[in-house]
Amino acid sequence: MSTKGMSEAELACVYAALILQDDDITITGEKIQTILDSAHVEVESFWPGLYAKALEGCDVK
């Protein structure tokens, strides 16, 4: 995946989703937000849900 042109918010959500997937945890907007909050990363509120919805039904592995 190329990161050229991606915002910090987008990257943060991608990394949070990968962390969830690596731990075999269902990727949801709330869980992405929890990881971002724990890492003290601030993103606009729509990003976590947007990424969770985009990954819904996808085999992230």
Summary of the structure (lengths in Angstrom):
residues: 61
radius of gyration: 10.7
end to end distance: 13.3
largest distance: 28.7
contacts: 149
relative contact order: 0.21
helix: 57%
strand: 0%
